[in-house]
C-alpha cells in the first residue's frame, strides 16, 4: 500500500485498503475557522441537537484567521459565534482573537492596520498554526474546513479539506465516509540550487500535470531529495496539492519530522504519542515521475491559474503594480528570511506588503538580528509595508478594507497559493505566483525577474 492507503486502512480499522474503496475513517483532529466554523456549528446543532456535545472536545481545534482585521461587522460577528460555541462545549483549543472569553471582537480602525490588535491566545493562519501549536502528528487523520488543510501532509498524516456538512458530521461522530484516492508519486532527487525554493518545486509539478492533474488523488512526495527539505519546505509543497486538484499530499516520516513534532507537542502540552506510516515495497501508483531538484529554476505561475508555469527569466516584459508576501504558503519565518536576503540593502519600487502567518513569526522577525538590525527592520527599511496582524489578509481577497487587497485592476506577484480571477480582490486583477525570493527581486525591479539577478548582499 502507499502511504495514504496505509494510513487510511489504519484509521478504518482494516488490514488493507485500495484506491476506490469507500471506507469509514476515524478523525484524530477536526479543524475549523471563522469563515466555515459558524456554518459547521449550524449543521452540527441542526443534526445532533441544540444541546449536543462534540464527539471529543480535545480533538476539535478552532482557529479564527481569515476575515479578522477588518471593520466588517459580519466578519467580526463570526469570531463571536466561535467564542460562544467554544465556551458552550468547553473546548480547550480555541485560539481566540481576544483574551476575554465573554467579550466581543471588533477591529479598531483608529489604531491602523500595522499595529497588533490581538490577544495572547491568537494563533494566526490555521495551517501554519496547527503545526506550531502541536496539532499535526504523523500517522493521524486531520480534517479541516479549508482546502489547504492538505498542508499538514508534510507531517506524514492524511490531511484534507472538507465542507461544512461533512465537518458538522465529524463534529458529532468523529467519523467520515471517504473514498480512498489513487496515489501519484513524485520522487525528488538532488538538491535545490541557490535562488530556487520549495515554491518552485510545487509550481514545477503543477505545471507538469496541470491545475486539475491530481483531481481526487493523493500526491506522495518521496525519494532522497526529501532529506534536503526543511519542514517549512515540505509544508509549502503539501499546501499546494489542492492547486492541482489533489485530495491530499503526504511525505514520508523521518528524523526531521520527529524533531519538529516532538518539540512542538512538548512545548504546547498537546498529545505527544504518534505512530507514523512507513512505505511498503509493493506500492502501486497511478502515476510516477522524477523531479530533479538541481535542475529546477525560479518559476512563476501566471494568471489565471496555478498551472500556467513559466520560468521567471522569461517574464521580464510583465510590469507589476504590487508585490505580496504572506499566507500559509508564503508567510513562514523562512519565507521572510529569504525575502530579506534579497531585499537587504535594496529598496522596492512598487507597493509591497508583508503579512506574517502567525504571531510567533512576527516575534521571530522582530527579534532576530542581522548585524544591528532585525529582519523586520530590514524589510521596513526596504519599503515593505509590514503588519503585525498575522492572518490570511489579502490572500483570499476579503472585505474591501483588508490589508493588501487589490481593490482595482492591478498586477501582483505573490507568494500565496492561488491565482484564479478575483482571488486577491478585484476580479480583473492578475496574480502571478512565485517564491519569496522571486517576489522580492520582482518588487525591486517593478517587473517579474529571476531572483538570481539580485544575489544576497
KEGUKE-792840 format. One record per residue (C-alpha): residue number from 1; x, y, z. Coordinates in nm, 4 decimals. Layout:
N
@num NUM	px X	py Y	pz Z
...
//
This chain:
457
@num 1	px 0.0000	py 0.0000	pz 0.0000
@num 2	px 0.1011	py 0.3616	pz -0.0495
@num 3	px 0.1493	py 0.5927	pz 0.2478
@num 4	px -0.2043	py 0.7302	pz 0.2104
@num 5	px -0.3564	py 0.3832	pz 0.1771
@num 6	px -0.1732	py 0.2521	pz 0.4835
@num 7	px -0.2791	py 0.5497	pz 0.6899
@num 8	px -0.6448	py 0.5255	pz 0.5847
@num 9	px -0.6506	py 0.1493	pz 0.6395
@num 10	px -0.5359	py 0.2033	pz 0.9962
@num 11	px -0.7934	py 0.4796	pz 1.0510
@num 12	px -1.0641	py 0.2463	pz 0.9187
@num 13	px -0.9542	py -0.0470	pz 1.1329
@num 14	px -0.8750	py -0.2577	pz 0.8257
@num 15	px -0.5747	py -0.4691	pz 0.7340
@num 16	px -0.5621	py -0.3128	pz 0.3896
@num 17	px -0.7488	py -0.0863	pz 0.1507
@num 18	px -0.7058	py 0.0032	pz -0.2132
@num 19	px -0.7871	py 0.3008	pz -0.4327
@num 20	px -1.1593	py 0.3316	pz -0.4919
@num 21	px -1.2683	py 0.1696	pz -0.1648
@num 22	px -1.5331	py 0.3585	pz 0.0315
@num 23	px -1.4438	py 0.3414	pz 0.3995
@num 24	px -1.5400	py 0.4944	pz 0.7323
@num 25	px -1.2369	py 0.6550	pz 0.8937
@num 26	px -1.1854	py 0.7909	pz 1.2431
@num 27	px -1.0747	py 1.1514	pz 1.2704
@num 28	px -0.7899	py 1.2451	pz 1.5001
@num 29	px -0.8421	py 1.6214	pz 1.4631
@num 30	px -1.1173	py 1.8409	pz 1.3204
@num 31	px -1.0164	py 2.1981	pz 1.2461
@num 32	px -1.2434	py 2.4848	pz 1.1503
@num 33	px -1.2117	py 2.8631	pz 1.1303
@num 34	px -1.4140	py 3.1841	pz 1.1217
@num 35	px -1.5332	py 3.1513	pz 0.7606
@num 36	px -1.6649	py 2.7939	pz 0.7785
@num 37	px -1.6928	py 2.7468	pz 1.1550
@num 38	px -2.0327	py 2.9156	pz 1.2011
@num 39	px -2.1795	py 2.7068	pz 0.9180
@num 40	px -2.0295	py 2.3887	pz 1.0580
@num 41	px -2.1702	py 2.4688	pz 1.4020
@num 42	px -2.5101	py 2.5324	pz 1.2449
@num 43	px -2.5087	py 2.1923	pz 1.0735
@num 44	px -2.3931	py 2.0213	pz 1.3926
@num 45	px -2.6698	py 2.1731	pz 1.6026
@num 46	px -2.9343	py 2.1118	pz 1.3389
@num 47	px -2.8483	py 1.7440	pz 1.3006
@num 48	px -2.7439	py 1.6493	pz 1.6531
@num 49	px -2.9489	py 1.8909	pz 1.8626
@num 50	px -2.9042	py 2.2351	pz 2.0141
@num 51	px -2.7613	py 2.0860	pz 2.3354
@num 52	px -2.5443	py 1.8198	pz 2.1702
@num 53	px -2.1795	py 1.7826	pz 2.2636
@num 54	px -1.8944	py 1.7335	pz 2.0182
@num 55	px -1.7621	py 1.3779	pz 1.9941
@num 56	px -1.4323	py 1.4674	pz 2.1631
@num 57	px -1.3611	py 1.8207	pz 2.2807
@num 58	px -0.9834	py 1.7507	pz 2.2877
@num 59	px -0.9865	py 1.6845	pz 1.9134
@num 60	px -1.1723	py 1.9929	pz 1.7899
@num 61	px -0.9426	py 2.2838	pz 1.7055
@num 62	px -1.0921	py 2.6228	pz 1.6165
@num 63	px -0.8661	py 2.8917	pz 1.4726
@num 64	px -1.0113	py 3.2269	pz 1.3582
@num 65	px -0.7778	py 3.3613	pz 1.0911
@num 66	px -0.9453	py 3.4611	pz 0.7630
@num 67	px -1.1509	py 3.7799	pz 0.7894
@num 68	px -1.0216	py 3.9115	pz 1.1199
@num 69	px -0.8594	py 4.2532	pz 1.0892
@num 70	px -1.1490	py 4.4261	pz 0.9172
@num 71	px -1.4239	py 4.6609	pz 1.0270
@num 72	px -1.6799	py 4.4406	pz 0.8509
@num 73	px -1.9382	py 4.3683	pz 1.1226
@num 74	px -2.0407	py 4.0272	pz 0.9883
@num 75	px -1.6811	py 3.9115	pz 0.9863
@num 76	px -1.6375	py 4.0294	pz 1.3459
@num 77	px -1.9594	py 3.8521	pz 1.4403
@num 78	px -1.8303	py 3.5201	pz 1.3072
@num 79	px -1.5496	py 3.5246	pz 1.5628
@num 80	px -1.8045	py 3.5852	pz 1.8378
@num 81	px -2.0068	py 3.2829	pz 1.7207
@num 82	px -1.6969	py 3.0657	pz 1.7520
@num 83	px -1.6245	py 3.2002	pz 2.1005
@num 84	px -1.9769	py 3.1267	pz 2.2225
@num 85	px -1.9600	py 2.7702	pz 2.0865
@num 86	px -1.6181	py 2.7075	pz 2.2403
@num 87	px -1.7493	py 2.8257	pz 2.5756
@num 88	px -2.0625	py 2.6067	pz 2.5486
@num 89	px -1.8556	py 2.2999	pz 2.4617
@num 90	px -1.5605	py 2.3657	pz 2.6912
@num 91	px -1.3157	py 2.3417	pz 2.4016
@num 92	px -0.9534	py 2.3779	pz 2.5149
@num 93	px -0.8205	py 2.4512	pz 2.1658
@num 94	px -0.9957	py 2.7695	pz 2.0626
@num 95	px -0.7353	py 3.0254	pz 1.9638
@num 96	px -0.9353	py 3.3426	pz 2.0174
@num 97	px -0.8544	py 3.6881	pz 1.8827
@num 98	px -0.9253	py 3.8418	pz 2.2237
@num 99	px -0.8464	py 3.7290	pz 2.5778
@num 100	px -1.1908	py 3.7867	pz 2.7326
@num 101	px -1.3912	py 3.4613	pz 2.6920
@num 102	px -1.7141	py 3.6590	pz 2.7353
@num 103	px -1.6121	py 3.9557	pz 2.5243
@num 104	px -1.6834	py 4.0555	pz 2.1669
@num 105	px -1.4395	py 4.1165	pz 1.8834
@num 106	px -1.4259	py 4.4447	pz 1.6998
@num 107	px -1.1413	py 4.5685	pz 1.4823
@num 108	px -1.0378	py 4.9192	pz 1.5847
@num 109	px -0.9750	py 5.1166	pz 1.2664
@num 110	px -0.8337	py 5.4121	pz 1.4626
@num 111	px -0.5292	py 5.2015	pz 1.5532
@num 112	px -0.4492	py 5.1383	pz 1.1890
@num 113	px -0.3650	py 4.8154	pz 1.0103
@num 114	px 0.0021	py 4.7768	pz 1.1024
@num 115	px -0.0003	py 4.7542	pz 1.4834
@num 116	px -0.1057	py 4.4434	pz 1.6738
@num 117	px -0.4722	py 4.4085	pz 1.7575
@num 118	px -0.4997	py 4.0594	pz 1.9051
@num 119	px -0.4735	py 3.8911	pz 2.2407
@num 120	px -0.2359	py 3.6347	pz 2.3857
@num 121	px -0.4197	py 3.3263	pz 2.2539
@num 122	px -0.4493	py 3.4293	pz 1.8901
@num 123	px -0.2663	py 3.1828	pz 1.6626
@num 124	px -0.2828	py 3.3280	pz 1.3101
@num 125	px -0.3290	py 3.1322	pz 0.9866
@num 126	px -0.4735	py 2.7919	pz 1.0728
@num 127	px -0.2450	py 2.5799	pz 0.8521
@num 128	px 0.0701	py 2.7374	pz 0.9952
@num 129	px -0.0737	py 2.7466	pz 1.3478
@num 130	px -0.1708	py 2.3770	pz 1.3579
@num 131	px 0.1905	py 2.2522	pz 1.3477
@num 132	px 0.3187	py 2.5371	pz 1.5634
@num 133	px 0.0648	py 2.4513	pz 1.8337
@num 134	px 0.1352	py 2.0778	pz 1.8217
@num 135	px -0.1764	py 1.9553	pz 1.6405
@num 136	px -0.0043	py 1.7796	pz 1.3497
@num 137	px 0.1193	py 1.4290	pz 1.4275
@num 138	px 0.2472	py 1.1533	pz 1.1970
@num 139	px 0.0034	py 0.8746	pz 1.1202
@num 140	px -0.3074	py 1.0750	pz 1.2078
@num 141	px -0.6142	py 1.1890	pz 1.0141
@num 142	px -0.6822	py 1.5625	pz 1.0068
@num 143	px -0.9983	py 1.7060	pz 0.8549
@num 144	px -1.0329	py 2.0806	pz 0.8136
@num 145	px -1.2926	py 2.3132	pz 0.6655
@num 146	px -1.0387	py 2.4663	pz 0.4313
@num 147	px -0.8954	py 2.3378	pz 0.1061
@num 148	px -0.5361	py 2.3992	pz 0.2140
@num 149	px -0.5667	py 2.1619	pz 0.5096
@num 150	px -0.3581	py 1.9316	pz 0.2885
@num 151	px -0.0537	py 2.1304	pz 0.4076
@num 152	px -0.0336	py 1.9049	pz 0.7141
@num 153	px 0.0561	py 1.6138	pz 0.4876
@num 154	px 0.4121	py 1.7386	pz 0.5318
@num 155	px 0.3979	py 1.5653	pz 0.8711
@num 156	px 0.3200	py 1.2157	pz 0.7391
@num 157	px -0.0529	py 1.2387	pz 0.8031
@num 158	px -0.3688	py 1.2256	pz 0.5954
@num 159	px -0.4946	py 1.5822	pz 0.5901
@num 160	px -0.7677	py 1.7086	pz 0.3627
@num 161	px -1.0273	py 1.9814	pz 0.3330
@num 162	px -1.3977	py 1.9099	pz 0.3763
@num 163	px -1.7196	py 2.1107	pz 0.3574
@num 164	px -1.9393	py 2.2346	pz 0.6394
@num 165	px -2.1851	py 1.9446	pz 0.6160
@num 166	px -1.9126	py 1.6802	pz 0.6439
@num 167	px -1.7452	py 1.8801	pz 0.9211
@num 168	px -2.0712	py 1.9000	pz 1.1140
@num 169	px -2.0987	py 1.5218	pz 1.0897
@num 170	px -1.7403	py 1.4704	pz 1.2062
@num 171	px -1.8028	py 1.7123	pz 1.4925
@num 172	px -2.0823	py 1.4887	pz 1.6168
@num 173	px -1.9433	py 1.1425	pz 1.5404
@num 174	px -1.5684	py 1.1617	pz 1.4909
@num 175	px -1.6015	py 0.9666	pz 1.1668
@num 176	px -1.6358	py 1.0315	pz 0.7955
@num 177	px -1.7064	py 0.8161	pz 0.4907
@num 178	px -1.4442	py 0.8778	pz 0.2228
@num 179	px -1.3191	py 0.7129	pz -0.0951
@num 180	px -0.9575	py 0.6015	pz -0.0924
@num 181	px -0.7752	py 0.8127	pz -0.3530
@num 182	px -0.5353	py 0.6851	pz -0.6146
@num 183	px -0.1763	py 0.7891	pz -0.5459
@num 184	px 0.0601	py 0.9826	pz -0.7711
@num 185	px 0.4273	py 0.9537	pz -0.6843
@num 186	px 0.6759	py 1.2389	pz -0.7174
@num 187	px 1.0265	py 1.1116	pz -0.6479
@num 188	px 1.2545	py 1.4001	pz -0.5501
@num 189	px 1.6230	py 1.3698	pz -0.6317
@num 190	px 1.9168	py 1.6073	pz -0.5903
@num 191	px 1.9194	py 1.9422	pz -0.4074
@num 192	px 1.7830	py 2.2865	pz -0.4890
@num 193	px 2.0323	py 2.5344	pz -0.6315
@num 194	px 2.0745	py 2.8912	pz -0.4959
@num 195	px 1.7772	py 3.1108	pz -0.5850
@num 196	px 1.5403	py 2.8123	pz -0.6048
@num 197	px 1.2890	py 2.7475	pz -0.3270
@num 198	px 1.0256	py 2.4895	pz -0.2368
@num 199	px 0.7618	py 2.7063	pz -0.4045
@num 200	px 0.9449	py 2.6486	pz -0.7317
@num 201	px 0.9202	py 2.2716	pz -0.6791
@num 202	px 0.5436	py 2.2673	pz -0.6450
@num 203	px 0.4907	py 2.5220	pz -0.9231
@num 204	px 0.7015	py 2.2992	pz -1.1467
@num 205	px 0.4965	py 1.9931	pz -1.0532
@num 206	px 0.1629	py 2.1662	pz -1.1094
@num 207	px 0.2905	py 2.2975	pz -1.4388
@num 208	px 0.3762	py 1.9408	pz -1.5407
@num 209	px 0.0411	py 1.7810	pz -1.4567
@num 210	px -0.1959	py 2.0795	pz -1.4804
@num 211	px -0.4127	py 2.2500	pz -1.2198
@num 212	px -0.6543	py 1.9564	pz -1.2367
@num 213	px -0.3953	py 1.6837	pz -1.2928
@num 214	px -0.4257	py 1.5334	pz -0.9462
@num 215	px -0.8027	py 1.5594	pz -0.9051
@num 216	px -0.9090	py 1.3394	pz -0.6105
@num 217	px -0.5675	py 1.1812	pz -0.5941
@num 218	px -0.3019	py 1.1605	pz -0.3245
@num 219	px 0.0278	py 1.3269	pz -0.4123
@num 220	px 0.3129	py 1.1372	pz -0.2485
@num 221	px 0.6492	py 1.3134	pz -0.2345
@num 222	px 0.9408	py 1.0862	pz -0.1502
@num 223	px 1.2914	py 0.9984	pz -0.2625
@num 224	px 1.6392	py 1.1063	pz -0.1487
@num 225	px 1.5711	py 1.4724	pz -0.2235
@num 226	px 1.3252	py 1.4932	pz 0.0645
@num 227	px 1.6105	py 1.4808	pz 0.3157
@num 228	px 1.7328	py 1.8212	pz 0.1959
@num 229	px 1.3949	py 1.9860	pz 0.2536
@num 230	px 1.3083	py 2.1628	pz 0.5786
@num 231	px 0.9656	py 2.1174	pz 0.7347
@num 232	px 0.8759	py 2.4638	pz 0.6026
@num 233	px 0.9728	py 2.3456	pz 0.2536
@num 234	px 0.7572	py 2.0353	pz 0.2854
@num 235	px 0.4641	py 2.2393	pz 0.4112
@num 236	px 0.4896	py 2.4736	pz 0.1122
@num 237	px 0.4798	py 2.1782	pz -0.1269
@num 238	px 0.1994	py 1.9906	pz 0.0500
@num 239	px -0.0076	py 2.3081	pz 0.0842
@num 240	px -0.0467	py 2.3466	pz -0.2901
@num 241	px -0.1517	py 1.9893	pz -0.3694
@num 242	px -0.5057	py 2.1248	pz -0.3841
@num 243	px -0.3908	py 2.3626	pz -0.6603
@num 244	px -0.3542	py 2.0514	pz -0.8758
@num 245	px -0.6901	py 1.9180	pz -0.7560
@num 246	px -0.5308	py 1.6769	pz -0.5098
@num 247	px -0.7227	py 1.5122	pz -0.2279
@num 248	px -0.4141	py 1.5194	pz -0.0096
@num 249	px -0.0356	py 1.5355	pz -0.0143
@num 250	px 0.1897	py 1.3225	pz 0.2001
@num 251	px 0.5585	py 1.2991	pz 0.2865
@num 252	px 0.7446	py 1.0093	pz 0.4490
@num 253	px 0.8353	py 1.0273	pz 0.8157
@num 254	px 1.1966	py 1.0965	pz 0.9065
@num 255	px 1.4120	py 1.2362	pz 1.1867
@num 256	px 1.3367	py 1.5935	pz 1.0817
@num 257	px 0.9642	py 1.5268	pz 1.1155
@num 258	px 1.0139	py 1.3716	pz 1.4572
@num 259	px 1.2270	py 1.6606	pz 1.5817
@num 260	px 0.9642	py 1.9168	pz 1.4823
@num 261	px 0.6600	py 1.7282	pz 1.6095
@num 262	px 0.8129	py 1.6226	pz 1.9391
@num 263	px 0.9349	py 1.9729	pz 2.0093
@num 264	px 0.6001	py 2.1322	pz 1.9352
@num 265	px 0.3861	py 1.8832	pz 2.1255
@num 266	px 0.6050	py 1.9203	pz 2.4344
@num 267	px 0.6036	py 2.2986	pz 2.4091
@num 268	px 0.2247	py 2.3207	pz 2.3834
@num 269	px 0.1213	py 2.0285	pz 2.6017
@num 270	px -0.0626	py 1.8566	pz 2.3183
@num 271	px -0.0742	py 1.4807	pz 2.2681
@num 272	px 0.2829	py 1.3542	pz 2.2276
@num 273	px 0.2237	py 0.9951	pz 2.1148
@num 274	px 0.2099	py 0.9183	pz 1.7444
@num 275	px 0.2611	py 0.6273	pz 1.5067
@num 276	px 0.3980	py 0.7153	pz 1.1613
@num 277	px 0.3308	py 0.5115	pz 0.8489
@num 278	px 0.6234	py 0.3682	pz 0.6558
@num 279	px 0.6196	py 0.2883	pz 0.2830
@num 280	px 0.5670	py -0.0680	pz 0.1598
@num 281	px 0.7898	py -0.2179	pz -0.1049
@num 282	px 0.4943	py -0.3121	pz -0.3230
@num 283	px 0.3354	py 0.0317	pz -0.3577
@num 284	px 0.1181	py 0.0791	pz -0.6650
@num 285	px 0.0876	py 0.4235	pz -0.8178
@num 286	px -0.1398	py 0.5581	pz -1.0874
@num 287	px 0.1391	py 0.7938	pz -1.1967
@num 288	px 0.5112	py 0.8215	pz -1.1257
@num 289	px 0.7697	py 1.0836	pz -1.2143
@num 290	px 1.1109	py 1.2014	pz -1.1013
@num 291	px 1.1729	py 1.5647	pz -1.0079
@num 292	px 1.5409	py 1.6588	pz -1.0321
@num 293	px 1.5705	py 1.9398	pz -0.7799
@num 294	px 1.9107	py 2.0516	pz -0.9026
@num 295	px 1.7665	py 2.1222	pz -1.2487
@num 296	px 1.4810	py 2.3463	pz -1.1346
@num 297	px 1.4795	py 2.7219	pz -1.1943
@num 298	px 1.2830	py 3.0059	pz -1.0349
@num 299	px 0.9297	py 2.9534	pz -1.1607
@num 300	px 0.6142	py 3.1638	pz -1.1869
@num 301	px 0.2507	py 3.0558	pz -1.2218
@num 302	px 0.0876	py 3.3135	pz -1.4468
@num 303	px -0.2683	py 3.4414	pz -1.4489
@num 304	px -0.5306	py 3.2901	pz -1.4481
@num 305	px -0.4468	py 2.9562	pz -1.2778
@num 306	px -0.1619	py 2.7806	pz -1.0935
@num 307	px -0.0893	py 2.5552	pz -1.3900
@num 308	px 0.0349	py 2.8388	pz -1.6139
@num 309	px 0.4028	py 2.7763	pz -1.5438
@num 310	px 0.6846	py 2.9795	pz -1.6944
@num 311	px 1.0470	py 3.0442	pz -1.5932
@num 312	px 1.0827	py 3.3774	pz -1.4150
@num 313	px 1.3665	py 3.4754	pz -1.6500
@num 314	px 1.1246	py 3.4731	pz -1.9460
@num 315	px 0.8737	py 3.7147	pz -1.7909
@num 316	px 1.0701	py 4.0369	pz -1.7805
@num 317	px 0.8076	py 4.2004	pz -2.0015
@num 318	px 0.5435	py 4.1711	pz -1.7264
@num 319	px 0.5340	py 4.5016	pz -1.5395
@num 320	px 0.3919	py 4.4868	pz -1.1873
@num 321	px 0.1879	py 4.7146	pz -0.9631
@num 322	px 0.2166	py 4.5209	pz -0.6378
@num 323	px 0.4115	py 4.2531	pz -0.4532
@num 324	px 0.2795	py 4.0451	pz -0.1641
@num 325	px 0.4409	py 3.8060	pz 0.0829
@num 326	px 0.2213	py 3.6128	pz 0.3233
@num 327	px -0.0326	py 3.3318	pz 0.3737
@num 328	px 0.0105	py 2.9758	pz 0.4988
@num 329	px 0.2222	py 2.9078	pz 0.1908
@num 330	px 0.4473	py 3.2121	pz 0.1849
@num 331	px 0.4269	py 3.3736	pz 0.5278
@num 332	px 0.6520	py 3.1470	pz 0.7330
@num 333	px 0.9692	py 3.2641	pz 0.9069
@num 334	px 1.1952	py 3.1029	pz 0.6467
@num 335	px 0.9979	py 3.2745	pz 0.3700
@num 336	px 1.0568	py 3.6160	pz 0.5245
@num 337	px 1.4239	py 3.5376	pz 0.5864
@num 338	px 1.4772	py 3.4609	pz 0.2168
@num 339	px 1.2713	py 3.7680	pz 0.1279
@num 340	px 1.5028	py 3.9777	pz 0.3447
@num 341	px 1.8183	py 3.8210	pz 0.1980
@num 342	px 1.7246	py 3.9621	pz -0.1401
@num 343	px 1.5939	py 4.2977	pz -0.0127
@num 344	px 1.8732	py 4.3726	pz 0.2323
@num 345	px 2.0442	py 4.6956	pz 0.1252
@num 346	px 1.7944	py 4.7485	pz -0.1568
@num 347	px 1.4538	py 4.9142	pz -0.1929
@num 348	px 1.1289	py 4.8080	pz -0.3538
@num 349	px 0.9955	py 5.0086	pz -0.6464
@num 350	px 0.6285	py 4.9044	pz -0.6175
@num 351	px 0.3788	py 4.8725	pz -0.3322
@num 352	px 0.4918	py 4.5701	pz -0.1333
@num 353	px 0.3019	py 4.4089	pz 0.1533
@num 354	px 0.4257	py 4.1641	pz 0.4162
@num 355	px 0.1863	py 3.9591	pz 0.6302
@num 356	px 0.3413	py 3.7013	pz 0.8671
@num 357	px 0.1305	py 3.3883	pz 0.9042
@num 358	px 0.1361	py 3.3732	pz 1.2852
@num 359	px 0.2189	py 3.5927	pz 1.5864
@num 360	px 0.5149	py 3.3647	pz 1.6563
@num 361	px 0.6562	py 3.4538	pz 1.3158
@num 362	px 0.6070	py 3.8239	pz 1.3918
@num 363	px 0.8148	py 3.7702	pz 1.7060
@num 364	px 1.0817	py 3.5804	pz 1.5113
@num 365	px 1.1179	py 3.8631	pz 1.2616
@num 366	px 1.1224	py 4.1359	pz 1.5268
@num 367	px 1.3771	py 3.9613	pz 1.7477
@num 368	px 1.6198	py 3.8011	pz 1.5014
@num 369	px 1.9065	py 4.0317	pz 1.4091
@num 370	px 2.1413	py 4.0611	pz 1.1156
@num 371	px 2.4081	py 4.2896	pz 1.2479
@num 372	px 2.2474	py 4.5850	pz 1.4235
@num 373	px 1.9015	py 4.5453	pz 1.2667
@num 374	px 1.6204	py 4.2956	pz 1.2964
@num 375	px 1.4821	py 4.1195	pz 0.9913
@num 376	px 1.1623	py 4.3200	pz 1.0438
@num 377	px 1.3588	py 4.6468	pz 1.0316
@num 378	px 1.5466	py 4.5364	pz 0.7201
@num 379	px 1.2171	py 4.4784	pz 0.5417
@num 380	px 1.0626	py 4.8055	pz 0.6588
@num 381	px 1.3778	py 4.9941	pz 0.5570
@num 382	px 1.3461	py 4.8348	pz 0.2131
@num 383	px 0.9991	py 4.9857	pz 0.1778
@num 384	px 0.7875	py 4.6825	pz 0.2661
@num 385	px 0.4603	py 4.7577	pz 0.4462
@num 386	px 0.4759	py 4.5065	pz 0.7316
@num 387	px 0.1761	py 4.4357	pz 0.9536
@num 388	px 0.1891	py 4.2744	pz 1.2973
@num 389	px -0.1667	py 4.1482	pz 1.2468
@num 390	px -0.0830	py 3.7959	pz 1.1353
@num 391	px -0.3555	py 3.6292	pz 0.9332
@num 392	px -0.4815	py 3.5374	pz 0.5889
@num 393	px -0.5308	py 3.9035	pz 0.4878
@num 394	px -0.5456	py 3.9578	pz 0.1102
@num 395	px -0.4582	py 3.6014	pz 0.0096
@num 396	px -0.8273	py 3.5395	pz -0.0485
@num 397	px -0.9493	py 3.8935	pz -0.1029
@num 398	px -1.1752	py 3.9601	pz 0.1924
@num 399	px -1.3674	py 4.2807	pz 0.2748
@num 400	px -1.2529	py 4.5942	pz 0.0939
@num 401	px -1.0543	py 4.7217	pz 0.3946
@num 402	px -0.8409	py 4.4059	pz 0.4093
@num 403	px -0.4677	py 4.4792	pz 0.4265
@num 404	px -0.3074	py 4.4404	pz 0.0834
@num 405	px -0.6337	py 4.3655	pz -0.1000
@num 406	px -0.6443	py 4.4681	pz -0.4654
@num 407	px -0.9482	py 4.6923	pz -0.4995
@num 408	px -0.8641	py 4.7994	pz -0.8553
@num 409	px -0.7337	py 4.6027	pz -1.1562
@num 410	px -0.3661	py 4.5524	pz -1.0661
@num 411	px -0.0896	py 4.3078	pz -1.1491
@num 412	px 0.0546	py 4.1480	pz -0.8389
@num 413	px 0.3342	py 3.8992	pz -0.7822
@num 414	px 0.2570	py 3.6978	pz -0.4714
@num 415	px 0.3990	py 3.4164	pz -0.2593
@num 416	px 0.0442	py 3.2961	pz -0.1856
@num 417	px -0.1090	py 2.9781	pz -0.3245
@num 418	px -0.3966	py 3.0616	pz -0.5584
@num 419	px -0.4391	py 3.2999	pz -0.8504
@num 420	px -0.7807	py 3.2444	pz -1.0031
@num 421	px -0.9508	py 3.5674	pz -1.1195
@num 422	px -1.0684	py 3.7711	pz -0.8204
@num 423	px -0.8762	py 3.5638	pz -0.5674
@num 424	px -0.6981	py 3.8620	pz -0.4106
@num 425	px -0.9712	py 4.1183	pz -0.4694
@num 426	px -1.0767	py 4.2851	pz -0.7920
@num 427	px -1.1989	py 4.0324	pz -1.0490
@num 428	px -0.9924	py 4.1976	pz -1.3232
@num 429	px -0.6693	py 4.1921	pz -1.1249
@num 430	px -0.3939	py 3.9482	pz -1.2181
@num 431	px -0.1925	py 3.7425	pz -0.9701
@num 432	px 0.1416	py 3.5784	pz -1.0519
@num 433	px 0.2505	py 3.3133	pz -0.8017
@num 434	px 0.6186	py 3.2846	pz -0.7164
@num 435	px 0.8657	py 3.2063	pz -0.4399
@num 436	px 0.9535	py 3.4668	pz -0.1746
@num 437	px 1.2901	py 3.5192	pz -0.3452
@num 438	px 1.1268	py 3.5851	pz -0.6825
@num 439	px 0.8689	py 3.8144	pz -0.5217
@num 440	px 1.1471	py 4.0154	pz -0.3546
@num 441	px 1.3526	py 4.0522	pz -0.6723
@num 442	px 1.0454	py 4.1489	pz -0.8717
@num 443	px 0.9442	py 4.4058	pz -0.6096
@num 444	px 1.2819	py 4.5705	pz -0.6568
@num 445	px 1.2674	py 4.5643	pz -1.0367
@num 446	px 0.8994	py 4.6515	pz -1.0727
@num 447	px 0.8662	py 4.3637	pz -1.3145
@num 448	px 0.8974	py 3.9869	pz -1.2942
@num 449	px 1.2628	py 3.8857	pz -1.2766
@num 450	px 1.4750	py 3.5866	pz -1.1855
@num 451	px 1.5948	py 3.6338	pz -0.8236
@num 452	px 1.9423	py 3.5214	pz -0.9272
@num 453	px 1.9779	py 3.8674	pz -1.0795
@num 454	px 1.9788	py 4.0022	pz -0.7215
@num 455	px 2.2243	py 3.7910	pz -0.5216
@num 456	px 2.2006	py 3.8339	pz -0.1452
@num 457	px 2.4071	py 4.1176	pz -0.0023
//
